[in-house]
């Protein structure tokens, strides 16, 4: 697996999360939230859909993602595909006729990143339920006006990374990103410790911008 496989797979899974899962779920159940499940992610309400590895699970059927268009995938899943309407201006940028490119090894790495992030976030703040948001395809929680999470990659960092994003800017060497702090997961030996450090630094008065 190379980085291009990872990026292609992440973009394809992002499209599935947004157009096949979150959009239909929002129109049917009023929420765009998704959740981490073993080997991938799933809806939290109807329609009941789950991605596991390189397949979409719908009822008793497993539909391969690689080489399938989003339009055809919607038909197979019994949903009308499309992103949630009038909620955000950003997103995957995918269209219904886009053909998905999902590499099995890349899908496994992305699923592992989500599982790692979900476990660390639940340990950081017991009782909080991490949400996989379809807009930016990142898993996160917000506590005391600070966002904590794991992104599967984007235009800023193309590989999975951990982040801490205070709602108000902070200053200092820990805060290395425009939105706070970000580290590729491969450079974070202890994810929970990274989140805990971010929480401590975000709460320190001297970290506030301009202080």
DARASUL-V145431 format. One record per residue. N is the residue number from 0. RES is the residue in one small letter. SS is DSSP state (~ for helix, > for strand, _ for the rest). NEAR is the number of other C-alpha atoms within 10 Angstrom. D_FIRST is the distance of its C-alpha to the first C-alpha in whole Angstrom. Layout:
N;RES;SS;NEAR;D_FIRST
N;RES;SS;NEAR;D_FIRST
This chain:
0;x;_;10;0
1;x;_;8;4
2;x;~;11;7
3;x;~;11;8
4;x;~;17;6
5;x;~;26;7
6;x;~;21;11
7;x;~;17;11
8;x;~;24;11
9;x;~;27;13
10;x;~;22;15
11;x;~;25;16
12;x;~;28;16
13;x;~;23;19
14;x;~;27;20
15;x;~;27;21
16;x;~;28;22
17;x;~;28;25
18;x;~;29;26
19;x;~;30;26
20;x;~;34;26
21;x;~;33;28
22;x;~;24;30
23;x;~;25;32
24;x;~;26;32
25;x;~;18;34
26;x;~;17;36
27;x;~;13;37
28;x;~;14;37
29;x;_;14;37
30;x;_;17;34
31;x;_;25;31
32;x;_;19;30
33;x;>;24;27
34;x;>;18;26
35;x;>;22;23
36;x;>;16;23
37;x;_;14;21
38;x;_;18;18
39;x;>;24;18
40;x;>;23;21
41;x;>;23;25
42;x;>;24;28
43;x;_;20;31
44;x;_;18;33
45;x;_;16;34
46;x;_;22;32
47;x;_;14;30
48;x;_;21;27
49;x;>;25;24
50;x;>;27;20
51;x;>;19;18
52;x;_;23;15
53;x;_;23;14
54;x;>;18;18
55;x;>;23;21
56;x;>;17;24
57;x;>;16;28
58;x;_;11;31
59;x;_;6;30
60;x;>;11;27
61;x;>;16;24
62;x;>;16;22
63;x;>;17;19
64;x;_;23;17
65;x;_;16;15
66;x;_;11;17
67;x;_;16;20
68;x;>;19;22
69;x;~;24;24
70;x;~;20;27
71;x;~;15;26
72;x;~;23;25
73;x;~;19;28
74;x;~;13;30
75;x;~;14;28
76;x;~;22;28
77;x;_;13;32
78;x;_;18;32
79;x;_;16;33
80;x;_;23;29
81;x;_;22;30
82;x;_;30;29
83;x;_;23;32
84;x;_;10;35
85;x;_;6;37
86;x;_;9;35
87;x;_;9;33
88;x;_;8;32
89;x;_;9;28
90;x;_;16;25
91;x;_;21;22
92;x;_;13;24
93;x;_;19;23
94;x;_;15;26
95;x;_;17;26
96;x;_;11;25
97;x;_;15;22
98;x;>;18;19
99;x;_;22;17
100;x;_;21;13
101;x;_;25;11
102;x;_;20;8
103;x;~;17;9
104;x;~;16;6
105;x;~;22;7
106;x;~;25;10
107;x;~;17;11
108;x;~;19;10
109;x;~;24;12
110;x;~;22;15
111;x;~;15;15
112;x;~;21;16
113;x;~;27;18
114;x;~;20;20
115;x;~;15;20
116;x;~;26;22
117;x;~;24;24
118;x;~;14;25
119;x;~;22;26
120;x;~;25;28
121;x;~;15;30
122;x;~;12;31
123;x;~;18;32
124;x;_;14;34
125;x;_;9;35
126;x;_;9;36
127;x;_;14;34
128;x;_;13;31
129;x;_;24;28
130;x;>;20;28
131;x;>;26;24
132;x;>;19;26
133;x;_;26;25
134;x;_;21;26
135;x;_;16;23
136;x;_;24;21
137;x;>;23;22
138;x;>;25;23
139;x;>;22;27
140;x;>;20;30
141;x;>;17;33
142;x;>;11;36
143;x;_;10;39
144;x;_;11;38
145;x;>;17;34
146;x;>;19;31
147;x;>;26;28
148;x;>;26;25
149;x;>;29;21
150;x;>;27;19
151;x;_;28;16
152;x;_;21;16
153;x;_;17;18
154;x;_;6;20
155;x;_;9;21
156;x;_;13;18
157;x;_;16;14
158;x;_;19;13
159;x;_;22;15
160;x;>;22;18
161;x;>;26;21
162;x;>;25;24
163;x;>;28;28
164;x;>;23;30
165;x;>;23;34
166;x;_;14;36
167;x;_;12;38
168;x;_;15;37
169;x;>;26;37
170;x;_;16;37
171;x;_;12;36
172;x;_;9;33
173;x;_;16;31
174;x;_;21;31
175;x;_;13;28
176;x;>;14;27
177;x;_;11;30
178;x;_;16;30
179;x;>;22;30
180;x;>;20;27
181;x;>;23;24
182;x;>;19;21
183;x;>;17;17
184;x;~;20;17
185;x;~;11;15
186;x;~;10;19
187;x;_;14;21
188;x;_;9;22
189;x;_;10;24
190;x;~;22;24
191;x;~;18;27
192;x;~;13;29
193;x;~;20;27
194;x;~;21;29
195;x;~;17;32
196;x;~;14;32
197;x;~;23;32
198;x;~;20;34
199;x;~;11;37
200;x;~;18;36
201;x;~;26;37
202;x;~;15;40
203;x;_;11;41
204;x;~;10;44
205;x;~;13;43
206;x;~;18;40
207;x;>;16;41
208;x;_;11;41
209;x;_;8;44
210;x;_;8;45
